[in-house]
Structure formats: structure tokens, C-alpha cells
Amino acid sequence: MKETGRSGPTPPVNKTPVTTYAIVAALSGLLGFGAVYAILRPSDNSKPSAQAEAQPKPASIKAAEPAASANPLATGDMITFVFKKTPEAVPLFKFEDATGAEKTLADWKGKVVLLNLWATWCAPCRKEMPALDKLQKDLGSDIFEVVALSVDRQGAPASKKFLQETKTEHLKLYVESTSRSVGTLRAAGLPTTILIDKEGREVGRLTGPAEWDSADAKRLIQAALK
């Protein structure tokens, strides 16, 4: 018996090749972003096409000018110091001095303060502490103080020992062993050093160690004292 029924047309098989992006996605999972970036980046040694060579080249390219807001004091050893566009009030928090007496930054109002957050386990803190001590020796006065604040959870005894080991002679011991000040001040890491003006406002900050006894650092402090 002849079959009268007829099935519909067989749908075409999708033979579209796997796209470059799918390959990249697979490689990303296996090799990580760095490897994929190397794959996507054109070879530095590849020869430009004839069309590219035919393109007219600009007569000259003007060098990028520094941003208008760039502060000339952020230079040399202070190149990584980040100024606030407008000084901002520093939130108050409690800490203690060497005698255990409670302190807040309001106790320094009317004085320029270089607030340094550090801990005994922080190797860069150990490296820069002598420079902070020298800065206090050279510029410390009734209108300026380096306030080196230990945020180490081991408290005053360990912090005092640290200052002795680094031969720190001109900095006073201040401790905030809960480490809450790190979050309050939005410190990205240790050490973090914040320049505070006479009104208790943050002028700017530097994350990481720095040569705080350098001419560039002293120029920065002296500008804040004016």
C-alpha cells in the first residue's frame, strides 16, 4: 500500500561555527583573565595591513596636560598623596594615650595633625616609622603633631614594644585596639596616613609607606600650617 502521508521538511542543521567569544569564554574559565587578555591582544610584531599603512598619520600628537585639579604638592615622595577636592570633616572615634586616658581627634582642634594608622604586624609600618619620628622631631610644635595611632589588637604593651624596637623617640603612644577606626576612617590598608587641618577636616591621605621626613613631605605639612 502506497504511503500517502508525508512528514514535514527536516529542519536545517545549524552548522554555524563556534564564535571567537565562546572560545574566549571557555579559555577564561581555564586560564584566567590574564591569559585571555593575551589572546585577544594583537601581536606587537604583527605586520600592519596595506590599508592601515595607507591611512594618513597625524602631524603631531600633543602630550596630555595634567588635570586642572592636580595639586603641585603631590609630587616627588608625595606623588601618591591624594588630596580631597574639598576638605571633609573627620569622624570622631575614641582611642587611648599611653596612660590609658581616653582621646578623640577633637583634642587636637586648632592643630594640624598627621594621623598615621599602623600595627605591629605591618612590615611597611615598621619601615616608615623612623621617618615619621624624624618628621615629628623636625616639625613637631604646638601647632603640628604626628599622631601615630596603633590599631593593633594586642593593645598598648605590644605597641609600646614596637616603638622601642624601631627606636622611636619623638612620637607619643596612642592605641585603638578594637581596630574600628580603620573602618570609620575608610582606610584601604596599613599604613594609612591622613593630613588633618586645624578645623579637624581631612585635607588628603596617602595609603602605604612614605618618606615622611623628606623635603616633599615637609613642604606638604608646611603648606597646611599656613
FENLINFEN-V62818 format. One line per field, one symbol per residue. ss: DSSP state (H for helix, E for strand, L for the rest). A space follows every 50 residues. Layout:
BEGIN
ss: ???
END
This chain:
BEGIN
ss: LLLLLLLLLLLLLLLLLLLHHHHHHHHHHHHLHHHHHHHHLLLLLLLLLH HHHHLLLLLLLLLLLLLLLLLLLLLHHHLLLEEEEEEEELLLLLEEELLL LEELHHHHLLLEEEEEEELLLLHHHHHHHHHHHHHHHHHLELLEEEEEEE LLLLLHHHHHHHHHHLLLLLLLLEELLLLHHHHHLLLLLLLEEEEELLLL EEEEEEELLLLLLLHHHHHHHHHHHL
END
